[in-house]
Amino acid sequence: MKPIDYDIGYGKPPKKCQFKPGQSGNPSGRPKGAVNFQAELLEELAELTTVQEADRDVTVSKQRACIKALVAAAMRGDMRACGVLLSLCPRPDAASCDGEELASEDREILDAFTARQVSRPASTKAGAQA
């Protein structure tokens, strides 16, 4: 048996067990160039699609088409769509996108809705989503 010329221990494996130069520690791991879910989703949402709007065809991104569908559902009275829209909007205490502050009545409505959503029991929330 050949004598060992260096310490073996934690973080210092024997030479025969060390990776060879150019050898991967995870040969069946993620391949180079693999794209993650978020990148694929953003790419898909950026693609263009045609939607019918006011008796005419309009070409918009899939992301814009989803937003239009969500807003239309909320306008029809779908409370789930309203909740999703409110969760996607900036907080009531933040300025709106055009720099205007919310009216005090609007702020009160949003605060009341947020308070109801937070105070609802988890079982009611789960049942409402089913």
N, C-alpha and C positions, 0 to 999 in steps of 0.2 A: 504494500500500500504506500502511495506517495504521500510525503508529509505536506501539510497545508501551510502555505507561507503567508496567510492573512487570517484575521479573526473572522469567525462565523458566528452569527447571532441575529438578533432582531435587526432587520433591514440590511443584512449582509448574508445573502444566501450563498451556498456553495457554487463554485464556478460552473459545474455541470448543470445547475438549475437556473442559471441566469439567462436572460434573453440574449440571443446572438445579434450582432449588428444587423439592422434592417428587418428584424423579426418583430411582429406586432405582439403585444400582450393580449390582444383580443382579436384574433384573426377573423372571426365571424361577426364582428361588430358592425356598426353603422357604416355603410359604404360612403366613400367620398362623393360629394355632390348631392347627397340625399337632402330633400327639402322637408322641413317640419310642417306640421298641420297648419299653423298660423300663416306661414308664407303661402301655402297652397290655397288657403281660404281667401286671403287677400288678393291673390292672383285671379281666382275664380270670380270674386266680386267685382273686379275691375273690368271684366269682359263685358262687351256691349250686348244688349238684347233689345228687341222691339216690343213695345207695349202700346196698347190702345188707350188713348187719352182724348176725350171729347171728340169722338168720331174720327180720329186721325191716328196714324201710326207715328210713334215717337221712338227714336233710338236713344237709350240711356244705359248707364252701367247697371249691372245686376244689383249692386248695392243701392243705387237710387231707386230701382224698381221695388226692392224690398221695403225701403222707407216709404214709398208711395202707397204700397199695399197696407202697411202698418197704419199709416195715417188715415187711409180710407176706412179701414176696419174700426178705428177709434171714432171716426166721424159717424159711422153707422150705429154707434152706441156699444161697441164691444168693450166691456170694462177691462178685460185682460189686456187688450191692445192699448188701452189708455194707461194701464199700470206699466206696461213695457215702455211706452213712450216717455212717461214721467221718470222712469228709472234711467233712461238714456239721456235725458235733458240735464243741463247744468243744475246745480243745487239752487233752491229759491233765493238764498242769500247772495248768490253770484250774479253779476250783471249779465244781461242777455247778450246774444251774439252781436247785435247792432249797437251795443253800448248803453241802451236804455235800461233803467231800473224797472222792476216789476211794480205794477200798481199795488197799493196796500190791500185792496180786495183780493187780487190774484194771489198775493203772498199768503193771505189768511186761508184761502181755499187750499193751496198747496200744502201749507203747514198742517191743516186739519186732516187732509188725505194722508200725509206722511205719518202723522200721529196714529191714525186708525190702522195703517198698514203695520206699523211697528208694534202696536199693542195687541194685534190679533194673535191668538194662540197658533202654534205651529201646526196643529192638526187641522184647523180651519183653513190655513193657507194651503196645505197639501190637498185638502178636499176640494178647494176651489179650483186648483190647477188641474185636477183629474178630469 
